[in-house]
Amino acid sequence: MWIADGWKEYEVLDTAGGEKLERWGDYTLIRPDPQVIWEGPKTVRSWHSPNGHYHRSNAGGGSWSFNGLPETWSISYETAIGKRLSFRLKPFHFKHTGLFPEQAVNWDWFMPLIREAGREIRVLNLFAYTGGATTAAAAAGASVVHVDAAKNMVQWAKENTAASGLSEAPVRYFVDDCVKLVEREIRRGNRYEAIILDPPSYGRGPGGETWKLETSLHPFLTRVAELLSDEPLFLLLNSYTTGLQPATLTYLLQDILRKRFPHGQVDAQEIGLPVRESGLILPCGASARWRP
């Protein structure tokens, strides 16, 4: 398992009863987590006085309750190459805060690759959300194309790059359906040295197109592979879908990428966050890293 244990301003304090207690800078949040199927004593004081608590509804969805939590706030992360990244946070609908801190373990993997490549690295970040990976890649010196279908998420990504001192970095932002953009990029002959994908388990495109990860990912990745340059640096695939284990991601990337790059290697693992109170590692999905 790859563990995102480099945070100073974020930590999972405890886990119990389907929830996790987290510290985000100066504030504590309680959010549901489907991996937390165990019980616990909840002796950490913040369980009883969090600044924000997302309550899951039996009818689906849920709602927040607040106690002194500001509308927005920020935390920062010191990366493996010494670049400090800053991220603006807010309580979004359906429990999210605008950042997946476990992804820091992937930032610390690809940032040195970009910085030490000794050549121009063009990164395509698909399903890019609020731009954690975009900010990290730009900080390492890459030019980035950031794509997400949600306009508000793209705006949030712009604010994150600006907060990290990267407002002048070569980042282009697109509010677009990722499948359609990939097809256009293929037709235009554009190529990238690195591609990052964080596809959802389920979604709908602007024209009502249905995306279901288990059936849509293979044909989509087959097209995405055509966008890799002849001298690629890496491809990173993230998955939060429970059924797609690291071995599945490995076989998927090997099957698609070995046709063009027969000597490429895939390493896939679960990613996780350390839990301070118990010493456990909280699983947070899986990632597959491909190198030529």
Phi and psi restraints in degrees (value plus and minus 20) as a CYANA .aco file:
   2 TRP   PHI    -112.1   -72.1
   2 TRP   PSI     105.7   145.7
   3 ILE   PHI    -132.9   -92.9
   3 ILE   PSI     106.9   146.9
   4 ALA   PHI    -105.8   -65.8
   4 ALA   PSI      63.2   103.2
   5 ASP   PHI    -130.9   -90.9
   5 ASP   PSI      -1.3    38.7
   6 GLY   PHI    -117.5   -77.5
   6 GLY   PSI     -16.4    23.6
   7 TRP   PHI     -95.1   -55.1
   7 TRP   PSI     120.5   160.5
   8 LYS   PHI    -129.2   -89.2
   8 LYS   PSI     -48.5    -8.5
   9 GLU   PHI    -126.0   -86.0
   9 GLU   PSI     -13.3    26.7
  10 TYR   PHI    -160.2  -120.2
  10 TYR   PSI     123.2   163.2
  11 GLU   PHI    -182.1  -142.1
  11 GLU   PSI     130.2   170.2
  12 VAL   PHI    -105.4   -65.4
  12 VAL   PSI      95.1   135.1
  13 LEU   PHI     -99.6   -59.6
  13 LEU   PSI     -59.4   -19.4
  14 ASP   PHI    -184.5  -144.5
  14 ASP   PSI     143.0   183.0
  15 THR   PHI    -161.3  -121.3
  15 THR   PSI     120.0   160.0
  16 ALA   PHI    -195.2  -155.2
  16 ALA   PSI     126.7   166.7
  17 GLY   PHI      36.3    76.3
  17 GLY   PSI      19.8    59.8
  18 GLY   PHI      61.6   101.6
  18 GLY   PSI     -11.1    28.9
  19 GLU   PHI    -154.1  -114.1
  19 GLU   PSI     139.2   179.2
  20 LYS   PHI    -144.3  -104.3
  20 LYS   PSI     121.5   161.5
  21 LEU   PHI    -123.7   -83.7
  21 LEU   PSI     101.2   141.2
  22 GLU   PHI    -144.3  -104.3
  22 GLU   PSI     130.5   170.5
  23 ARG   PHI    -128.7   -88.7
  23 ARG   PSI      99.4   139.4
  24 TRP   PHI    -131.9   -91.9
  24 TRP   PSI      70.5   110.5
  25 GLY   PHI      47.9    87.9
  25 GLY   PSI    -140.8  -100.8
  26 ASP   PHI    -109.6   -69.6
  26 ASP   PSI     -16.1    23.9
  27 TYR   PHI    -145.1  -105.1
  27 TYR   PSI     128.9   168.9
  28 THR   PHI    -133.0   -93.0
  28 THR   PSI     119.9   159.9
  29 LEU   PHI    -148.1  -108.1
  29 LEU   PSI     128.3   168.3
  30 ILE   PHI    -135.1   -95.1
  30 ILE   PSI     104.9   144.9
  31 ARG   PHI    -154.6  -114.6
  31 ARG   PSI     128.5   168.5
  32 PRO   PHI     -88.5   -48.5
  32 PRO   PSI     129.6   169.6
  33 ASP   PHI    -164.8  -124.8
  33 ASP   PSI     100.5   140.5
  34 PRO   PHI     -86.6   -46.6
  34 PRO   PSI     -37.7     2.3
  35 GLN   PHI     -97.5   -57.5
  35 GLN   PSI     -40.4    -0.4
  36 VAL   PHI    -106.5   -66.5
  36 VAL   PSI      61.9   101.9
  37 ILE   PHI    -119.8   -79.8
  37 ILE   PSI     -12.7    27.3
  38 TRP   PHI    -120.7   -80.7
  38 TRP   PSI     144.4   184.4
  39 GLU   PHI    -121.7   -81.7
  39 GLU   PSI     150.6   190.6
  40 GLY   PHI    -186.1  -146.1
  40 GLY   PSI     147.3   187.3
  41 PRO   PHI     -96.6   -56.6
  41 PRO   PSI     -36.9     3.1
  42 LYS   PHI      32.5    72.5
  42 LYS   PSI      32.7    72.7
  43 THR   PHI    -105.7   -65.7
  43 THR   PSI     -34.5     5.5
  44 VAL   PHI     -85.4   -45.4
  44 VAL   PSI     109.1   149.1
  45 ARG   PHI     -76.6   -36.6
  45 ARG   PSI     -55.6   -15.6
  46 SER   PHI     -85.5   -45.5
  46 SER   PSI     -37.1     2.9
  47 TRP   PHI     -76.8   -36.8
  47 TRP   PSI     -51.8   -11.8
  48 HIS   PHI    -117.7   -77.7
  48 HIS   PSI     -26.9    13.1
  49 SER   PHI    -168.0  -128.0
  49 SER   PSI      36.2    76.2
  50 PRO   PHI     -93.7   -53.7
  50 PRO   PSI     139.4   179.4
  51 ASN   PHI     -99.8   -59.8
  51 ASN   PSI     -41.3    -1.3
  52 GLY   PHI    -172.4  -132.4
  52 GLY   PSI     120.8   160.8
  53 HIS   PHI    -158.9  -118.9
  53 HIS   PSI     100.9   140.9
  54 TYR   PHI    -113.2   -73.2
  54 TYR   PSI      98.9   138.9
  55 HIS   PHI    -120.0   -80.0
  55 HIS   PSI      97.0   137.0
  56 ARG   PHI     -93.4   -53.4
  56 ARG   PSI     115.1   155.1
  57 SER   PHI    -112.9   -72.9
  57 SER   PSI     122.4   162.4
  58 ASN   PHI     -85.9   -45.9
  58 ASN   PSI     -40.1    -0.1
  59 ALA   PHI    -109.7   -69.7
  59 ALA   PSI     -18.6    21.4
  60 GLY   PHI      85.6   125.6
  60 GLY   PSI     128.3   168.3
  61 GLY   PHI      51.0    91.0
  61 GLY   PSI    -168.4  -128.4
  62 GLY   PHI     146.6   186.6
  62 GLY   PSI    -185.6  -145.6
  63 SER   PHI    -175.1  -135.1
  63 SER   PSI     136.8   176.8
  64 TRP   PHI    -112.9   -72.9
  64 TRP   PSI     128.9   168.9
  65 SER   PHI    -142.7  -102.7
  65 SER   PSI     124.9   164.9
  66 PHE   PHI    -146.2  -106.2
  66 PHE   PSI     131.5   171.5
  67 ASN   PHI    -165.9  -125.9
  67 ASN   PSI      65.4   105.4
  68 GLY   PHI      59.7    99.7
  68 GLY   PSI      -1.6    38.4
  69 LEU   PHI    -109.7   -69.7
  69 LEU   PSI     107.1   147.1
  70 PRO   PHI     -90.4   -50.4
  70 PRO   PSI     144.8   184.8
  71 GLU   PHI     -82.9   -42.9
  71 GLU   PSI     -60.8   -20.8
  72 THR   PHI    -161.2  -121.2
  72 THR   PSI     133.9   173.9
  73 TRP   PHI    -176.1  -136.1
  73 TRP   PSI     158.3   198.3
  74 SER   PHI    -153.8  -113.8
  74 SER   PSI     131.7   171.7
  75 ILE   PHI    -153.9  -113.9
  75 ILE   PSI     143.3   183.3
  76 SER   PHI    -148.7  -108.7
  76 SER   PSI     143.9   183.9
  77 TYR   PHI    -159.4  -119.4
  77 TYR   PSI     108.3   148.3
  78 GLU   PHI    -109.7   -69.7
  78 GLU   PSI      93.0   133.0
  79 THR   PHI    -101.3   -61.3
  79 THR   PSI     153.7   193.7
  80 ALA   PHI     -85.1   -45.1
  80 ALA   PSI     -41.7    -1.7
  81 ILE   PHI    -122.1   -82.1
  81 ILE   PSI      -6.1    33.9
  82 GLY   PHI      61.8   101.8
  82 GLY   PSI      -9.7    30.3
  83 LYS   PHI    -111.8   -71.8
  83 LYS   PSI     110.8   150.8
  84 ARG   PHI    -113.4   -73.4
  84 ARG   PSI     104.2   144.2
  85 LEU   PHI    -126.4   -86.4
  85 LEU   PSI     120.6   160.6
  86 SER   PHI    -139.0   -99.0
  86 SER   PSI     120.8   160.8
  87 PHE   PHI    -152.6  -112.6
  87 PHE   PSI     110.5   150.5
  88 ARG   PHI    -104.9   -64.9
  88 ARG   PSI     120.3   160.3
  89 LEU   PHI    -144.4  -104.4
  89 LEU   PSI     132.8   172.8
  90 LYS   PHI    -180.4  -140.4
  90 LYS   PSI     134.6   174.6
  91 PRO   PHI     -97.9   -57.9
  91 PRO   PSI      84.2   124.2
  92 PHE   PHI    -100.8   -60.8
  92 PHE   PSI     150.7   190.7
  93 HIS   PHI     -83.8   -43.8
  93 HIS   PSI     137.6   177.6
  94 PHE   PHI      31.8    71.8
  94 PHE   PSI      31.4    71.4
  95 LYS   PHI      52.2    92.2
  95 LYS   PSI     -29.2    10.8
  96 HIS   PHI     -98.2   -58.2
  96 HIS   PSI     140.5   180.5
  97 THR   PHI    -137.5   -97.5
  97 THR   PSI     -25.7    14.3
  98 GLY   PHI      77.6   117.6
  98 GLY   PSI     -13.7    26.3
  99 LEU   PHI    -173.8  -133.8
  99 LEU   PSI     119.1   159.1
 100 PHE   PHI    -129.0   -89.0
 100 PHE   PSI      75.8   115.8
 101 PRO   PHI     -82.5   -42.5
 101 PRO   PSI     -45.0    -5.0
 102 GLU   PHI     -82.9   -42.9
 102 GLU   PSI     -41.1    -1.1
 103 GLN   PHI     -89.7   -49.7
 103 GLN   PSI     -30.6     9.4
 104 ALA   PHI     -78.7   -38.7
 104 ALA   PSI     -49.7    -9.7
 105 VAL   PHI     -85.9   -45.9
 105 VAL   PSI     -49.1    -9.1
 106 ASN   PHI    -100.5   -60.5
 106 ASN   PSI     -56.1   -16.1
 107 TRP   PHI     -78.0   -38.0
 107 TRP   PSI     -62.9   -22.9
 108 ASP   PHI     -90.7   -50.7
 108 ASP   PSI     -36.8     3.2
 109 TRP   PHI    -101.4   -61.4
 109 TRP   PSI     -69.8   -29.8
 110 PHE   PHI    -107.2   -67.2
 110 PHE   PSI     -39.9     0.1
 111 MET   PHI     -82.6   -42.6
 111 MET   PSI     -65.5   -25.5
 112 PRO   PHI     -82.5   -42.5
 112 PRO   PSI     -54.0   -14.0
 113 LEU   PHI     -81.2   -41.2
 113 LEU   PSI     -63.8   -23.8
 114 ILE   PHI     -87.1   -47.1
 114 ILE   PSI     -68.0   -28.0
 115 ARG   PHI     -83.2   -43.2
 115 ARG   PSI     -56.5   -16.5
 116 GLU   PHI    -114.0   -74.0
 116 GLU   PSI     -15.0    25.0
 117 ALA   PHI     -87.5   -47.5
 117 ALA   PSI     -49.5    -9.5
 118 GLY   PHI      51.4    91.4
 118 GLY   PSI       1.0    41.0
 119 ARG   PHI    -177.2  -137.2
 119 ARG   PSI     150.6   190.6
 120 GLU   PHI     -86.8   -46.8
 120 GLU   PSI     112.0   152.0
 121 ILE   PHI    -139.7   -99.7
 121 ILE   PSI      96.8   136.8
 122 ARG   PHI    -120.3   -80.3
 122 ARG   PSI     105.9   145.9
 123 VAL   PHI    -133.4   -93.4
 123 VAL   PSI     112.7   152.7
 124 LEU   PHI    -127.6   -87.6
 124 LEU   PSI      97.7   137.7
 125 ASN   PHI    -129.9   -89.9
 125 ASN   PSI      89.0   129.0
 126 LEU   PHI    -122.9   -82.9
 126 LEU   PSI     123.8   163.8
 127 PHE   PHI      35.1    75.1
 127 PHE   PSI      31.9    71.9
 128 ALA   PHI    -103.3   -63.3
 128 ALA   PSI     -27.0    13.0
 129 TYR   PHI      34.9    74.9
 129 TYR   PSI    -151.3  -111.3
 130 THR   PHI    -113.3   -73.3
 130 THR   PSI      -7.4    32.6
 131 GLY   PHI      65.2   105.2
 131 GLY   PSI       7.9    47.9
 132 GLY   PHI     -78.7   -38.7
 132 GLY   PSI     -70.2   -30.2
 133 ALA   PHI     -89.6   -49.6
 133 ALA   PSI     -55.0   -15.0
 134 THR   PHI     -81.1   -41.1
 134 THR   PSI     -66.8   -26.8
 135 THR   PHI     -82.5   -42.5
 135 THR   PSI     -62.7   -22.7
 136 ALA   PHI     -84.6   -44.6
 136 ALA   PSI     -64.5   -24.5
 137 ALA   PHI     -85.0   -45.0
 137 ALA   PSI     -62.0   -22.0
 138 ALA   PHI     -84.9   -44.9
 138 ALA   PSI     -60.0   -20.0
 139 ALA   PHI     -83.3   -43.3
 139 ALA   PSI     -48.4    -8.4
 140 ALA   PHI    -102.3   -62.3
 140 ALA   PSI     -28.2    11.8
 141 GLY   PHI      90.6   130.6
 141 GLY   PSI     -13.3    26.7
 142 ALA   PHI    -104.8   -64.8
 142 ALA   PSI     137.6   177.6
 143 SER   PHI    -113.0   -73.0
 143 SER   PSI     121.1   161.1
 144 VAL   PHI    -150.9  -110.9
 144 VAL   PSI     117.3   157.3
 145 VAL   PHI    -127.3   -87.3
 145 VAL   PSI      96.8   136.8
 146 HIS   PHI    -126.5   -86.5
 146 HIS   PSI     104.3   144.3
 147 VAL   PHI    -149.5  -109.5
 147 VAL   PSI     106.7   146.7
 148 ASP   PHI    -171.8  -131.8
 148 ASP   PSI     127.9   167.9
 149 ALA   PHI     -99.8   -59.8
 149 ALA   PSI     -33.3     6.7
 150 ALA   PHI    -119.4   -79.4
 150 ALA   PSI      99.0   139.0
 151 LYS   PHI     -80.4   -40.4
 151 LYS   PSI     -61.1   -21.1
 152 ASN   PHI     -87.7   -47.7
 152 ASN   PSI     -50.8   -10.8
 153 MET   PHI     -90.4   -50.4
 153 MET   PSI     -58.5   -18.5
 154 VAL   PHI     -85.6   -45.6
 154 VAL   PSI     -60.6   -20.6
 155 GLN   PHI     -82.7   -42.7
 155 GLN   PSI     -60.2   -20.2
 156 TRP   PHI     -82.9   -42.9
 156 TRP   PSI     -57.8   -17.8
 157 ALA   PHI     -83.4   -43.4
 157 ALA   PSI     -60.3   -20.3
 158 LYS   PHI     -80.9   -40.9
 158 LYS   PSI     -59.4   -19.4
 159 GLU   PHI     -89.3   -49.3
 159 GLU   PSI     -54.0   -14.0
 160 ASN   PHI     -87.3   -47.3
 160 ASN   PSI     -64.2   -24.2
 161 THR   PHI     -84.3   -44.3
 161 THR   PSI     -58.4   -18.4
 162 ALA   PHI     -85.3   -45.3
 162 ALA   PSI     -61.6   -21.6
 163 ALA   PHI     -84.2   -44.2
 163 ALA   PSI     -44.2    -4.2
 164 SER   PHI    -111.9   -71.9
 164 SER   PSI      -9.3    30.7
 165 GLY   PHI      54.8    94.8
 165 GLY   PSI       6.4    46.4
 166 LEU   PHI    -139.4   -99.4
 166 LEU   PSI       6.1    46.1
 167 SER   PHI     -84.3   -44.3
 167 SER   PSI     -43.4    -3.4
 168 GLU   PHI    -118.4   -78.4
 168 GLU   PSI     -16.9    23.1
 169 ALA   PHI     -87.8   -47.8
 169 ALA   PSI     133.9   173.9
 170 PRO   PHI     -96.3   -56.3
 170 PRO   PSI      55.3    95.3
 171 VAL   PHI    -138.8   -98.8
 171 VAL   PSI     108.8   148.8
 172 ARG   PHI    -132.0   -92.0
 172 ARG   PSI     112.7   152.7
 173 TYR   PHI    -129.9   -89.9
 173 TYR   PSI     114.1   154.1
 174 PHE   PHI    -149.6  -109.6
 174 PHE   PSI     106.1   146.1
 175 VAL   PHI    -110.8   -70.8
 175 VAL   PSI      82.4   122.4
 176 ASP   PHI    -181.5  -141.5
 176 ASP   PSI     140.3   180.3
 177 ASP   PHI     -94.1   -54.1
 177 ASP   PSI     105.5   145.5
 178 CYS   PHI     -82.6   -42.6
 178 CYS   PSI     -57.8   -17.8
 179 VAL   PHI     -82.9   -42.9
 179 VAL   PSI     -65.0   -25.0
 180 LYS   PHI     -88.3   -48.3
 180 LYS   PSI     -59.3   -19.3
 181 LEU   PHI     -84.0   -44.0
 181 LEU   PSI     -60.4   -20.4
 182 VAL   PHI     -80.0   -40.0
 182 VAL   PSI     -62.9   -22.9
 183 GLU   PHI     -82.1   -42.1
 183 GLU   PSI     -60.9   -20.9
 184 ARG   PHI     -85.9   -45.9
 184 ARG   PSI     -60.7   -20.7
 185 GLU   PHI     -84.2   -44.2
 185 GLU   PSI     -57.0   -17.0
 186 ILE   PHI     -82.5   -42.5
 186 ILE   PSI     -66.3   -26.3
 187 ARG   PHI     -83.4   -43.4
 187 ARG   PSI     -55.1   -15.1
 188 ARG   PHI     -98.3   -58.3
 188 ARG   PSI     -32.4     7.6
 189 GLY   PHI      60.1   100.1
 189 GLY   PSI      -2.9    37.1
 190 ASN   PHI     -95.6   -55.6
 190 ASN   PSI     124.4   164.4
 191 ARG   PHI    -155.8  -115.8
 191 ARG   PSI     135.8   175.8
 192 TYR   PHI    -154.3  -114.3
 192 TYR   PSI     123.8   163.8
 193 GLU   PHI     -99.4   -59.4
 193 GLU   PSI     -42.6    -2.6
 194 ALA   PHI    -163.7  -123.7
 194 ALA   PSI     121.5   161.5
 195 ILE   PHI    -152.5  -112.5
 195 ILE   PSI     113.7   153.7
 196 ILE   PHI    -140.4  -100.4
 196 ILE   PSI     110.8   150.8
 197 LEU   PHI    -149.7  -109.7
 197 LEU   PSI     112.7   152.7
 198 ASP   PHI    -152.1  -112.1
 198 ASP   PSI      43.8    83.8
 199 PRO   PHI     -91.2   -51.2
 199 PRO   PSI     127.7   167.7
 200 PRO   PHI     -96.2   -56.2
 200 PRO   PSI     142.5   182.5
 201 SER   PHI     -89.0   -49.0
 201 SER   PSI     -56.6   -16.6
 202 TYR   PHI    -170.9  -130.9
 202 TYR   PSI     125.6   165.6
 203 GLY   PHI    -191.7  -151.7
 203 GLY   PSI     152.5   192.5
 204 ARG   PHI    -148.9  -108.9
 204 ARG   PSI     116.8   156.8
 205 GLY   PHI     -96.9   -56.9
 205 GLY   PSI     152.5   192.5
 206 PRO   PHI     -82.7   -42.7
 206 PRO   PSI     -42.7    -2.7
 207 GLY   PHI    -118.3   -78.3
 207 GLY   PSI      -5.7    34.3
 208 GLY   PHI      67.4   107.4
 208 GLY   PSI     -13.1    26.9
 209 GLU   PHI     -83.8   -43.8
 209 GLU   PSI     120.2   160.2
 210 THR   PHI    -115.8   -75.8
 210 THR   PSI     111.9   151.9
 211 TRP   PHI    -135.4   -95.4
 211 TRP   PSI      98.9   138.9
 212 LYS   PHI    -145.9  -105.9
 212 LYS   PSI      99.3   139.3
 213 LEU   PHI     -74.3   -34.3
 213 LEU   PSI     -65.5   -25.5
 214 GLU   PHI     -82.2   -42.2
 214 GLU   PSI     -50.1   -10.1
 215 THR   PHI    -124.3   -84.3
 215 THR   PSI     -43.5    -3.5
 216 SER   PHI    -112.3   -72.3
 216 SER   PSI     -44.1    -4.1
 217 LEU   PHI     -87.6   -47.6
 217 LEU   PSI     -64.2   -24.2
 218 HIS   PHI     -81.9   -41.9
 218 HIS   PSI     -72.3   -32.3
 219 PRO   PHI     -83.0   -43.0
 219 PRO   PSI     -54.3   -14.3
 220 PHE   PHI     -86.6   -46.6
 220 PHE   PSI     -66.2   -26.2
 221 LEU   PHI     -82.9   -42.9
 221 LEU   PSI     -52.7   -12.7
 222 THR   PHI     -80.0   -40.0
 222 THR   PSI     -60.2   -20.2
 223 ARG   PHI     -93.5   -53.5
 223 ARG   PSI     -61.0   -21.0
 224 VAL   PHI     -78.8   -38.8
 224 VAL   PSI     -58.5   -18.5
 225 ALA   PHI     -79.1   -39.1
 225 ALA   PSI     -47.6    -7.6
 226 GLU   PHI     -88.2   -48.2
 226 GLU   PSI     -36.9     3.1
 227 LEU   PHI    -107.7   -67.7
 227 LEU   PSI     -26.8    13.2
 228 LEU   PHI     -90.6   -50.6
 228 LEU   PSI     117.9   157.9
 229 SER   PHI     -90.5   -50.5
 229 SER   PSI     154.3   194.3
 230 ASP   PHI     -92.4   -52.4
 230 ASP   PSI     -34.5     5.5
 231 GLU   PHI    -146.3  -106.3
 231 GLU   PSI      49.4    89.4
 232 PRO   PHI     -93.5   -53.5
 232 PRO   PSI     138.0   178.0
 233 LEU   PHI    -123.9   -83.9
 233 LEU   PSI     -67.5   -27.5
 234 PHE   PHI    -187.1  -147.1
 234 PHE   PSI     144.3   184.3
 235 LEU   PHI    -154.2  -114.2
 235 LEU   PSI     112.3   152.3
 236 LEU   PHI    -141.3  -101.3
 236 LEU   PSI     104.8   144.8
 237 LEU   PHI    -140.7  -100.7
 237 LEU   PSI     104.5   144.5
 238 ASN   PHI    -128.7   -88.7
 238 ASN   PSI     128.3   168.3
 239 SER   PHI    -164.3  -124.3
 239 SER   PSI     110.9   150.9
 240 TYR   PHI    -128.4   -88.4
 240 TYR   PSI     -12.6    27.4
 241 THR   PHI    -101.9   -61.9
 241 THR   PSI     101.7   141.7
 242 THR   PHI     -76.5   -36.5
 242 THR   PSI     -57.9   -17.9
 243 GLY   PHI     -92.6   -52.6
 243 GLY   PSI     -35.3     4.7
 244 LEU   PHI    -115.5   -75.5
 244 LEU   PSI      73.2   113.2
 245 GLN   PHI     -99.0   -59.0
 245 GLN   PSI     144.8   184.8
 246 PRO   PHI     -73.4   -33.4
 246 PRO   PSI     -58.6   -18.6
 247 ALA   PHI     -83.6   -43.6
 247 ALA   PSI     -57.6   -17.6
 248 THR   PHI     -83.5   -43.5
 248 THR   PSI     -64.2   -24.2
 249 LEU   PHI     -83.0   -43.0
 249 LEU   PSI     -58.4   -18.4
 250 THR   PHI     -81.1   -41.1
 250 THR   PSI     -70.7   -30.7
 251 TYR   PHI     -81.9   -41.9
 251 TYR   PSI     -58.5   -18.5
 252 LEU   PHI     -82.0   -42.0
 252 LEU   PSI     -71.0   -31.0
 253 LEU   PHI     -88.1   -48.1
 253 LEU   PSI     -58.8   -18.8
 254 GLN   PHI     -80.9   -40.9
 254 GLN   PSI     -64.1   -24.1
 255 ASP   PHI     -80.9   -40.9
 255 ASP   PSI     -59.9   -19.9
 256 ILE   PHI    -104.4   -64.4
 256 ILE   PSI     -64.0   -24.0
 257 LEU   PHI    -106.1   -66.1
 257 LEU   PSI     -42.2    -2.2
 258 ARG   PHI     -89.6   -49.6
 258 ARG   PSI     -35.2     4.8
 259 LYS   PHI     -86.7   -46.7
 259 LYS   PSI     -57.3   -17.3
 260 ARG   PHI    -116.4   -76.4
 260 ARG   PSI     -51.6   -11.6
 261 PHE   PHI    -148.7  -108.7
 261 PHE   PSI      60.1   100.1
 262 PRO   PHI     -84.0   -44.0
 262 PRO   PSI     -38.1     1.9
 263 HIS   PHI    -121.5   -81.5
 263 HIS   PSI     -13.6    26.4
 264 GLY   PHI     -87.2   -47.2
 264 GLY   PSI     134.1   174.1
 265 GLN   PHI    -145.6  -105.6
 265 GLN   PSI     122.4   162.4
 266 VAL   PHI    -136.9   -96.9
 266 VAL   PSI     114.0   154.0
 267 ASP   PHI    -143.9  -103.9
 267 ASP   PSI     103.3   143.3
 268 ALA   PHI    -149.2  -109.2
 268 ALA   PSI     118.1   158.1
 269 GLN   PHI    -168.0  -128.0
 269 GLN   PSI     142.1   182.1
 270 GLU   PHI     -86.6   -46.6
 270 GLU   PSI     132.0   172.0
 271 ILE   PHI    -135.1   -95.1
 271 ILE   PSI     131.8   171.8
 272 GLY   PHI    -175.3  -135.3
 272 GLY   PSI     150.9   190.9
 273 LEU   PHI    -143.9  -103.9
 273 LEU   PSI     116.3   156.3
 274 PRO   PHI     -90.5   -50.5
 274 PRO   PSI     124.9   164.9
 275 VAL   PHI    -127.2   -87.2
 275 VAL   PSI      98.2   138.2
 276 ARG   PHI     -81.9   -41.9
 276 ARG   PSI     -66.6   -26.6
 277 GLU   PHI     -89.3   -49.3
 277 GLU   PSI     -61.9   -21.9
 278 SER   PHI    -119.2   -79.2
 278 SER   PSI     -39.4     0.6
 279 GLY   PHI      58.4    98.4
 279 GLY   PSI     -17.3    22.7
 280 LEU   PHI     -95.6   -55.6
 280 LEU   PSI     148.2   188.2
 281 ILE   PHI    -132.3   -92.3
 281 ILE   PSI     103.0   143.0
 282 LEU   PHI    -104.1   -64.1
 282 LEU   PSI      97.5   137.5
 283 PRO   PHI     -86.3   -46.3
 283 PRO   PSI     119.1   159.1
 284 CYS   PHI    -155.2  -115.2
 284 CYS   PSI      21.4    61.4
 285 GLY   PHI      78.0   118.0
 285 GLY   PSI    -181.2  -141.2
 286 ALA   PHI    -162.8  -122.8
 286 ALA   PSI     135.4   175.4
 287 SER   PHI    -154.6  -114.6
 287 SER   PSI     127.0   167.0
 288 ALA   PHI    -143.6  -103.6
 288 ALA   PSI     109.1   149.1
 289 ARG   PHI    -134.7   -94.7
 289 ARG   PSI     101.5   141.5
 290 TRP   PHI    -129.2   -89.2
 290 TRP   PSI     115.3   155.3
 291 ARG   PHI    -147.7  -107.7
 291 ARG   PSI     123.6   163.6
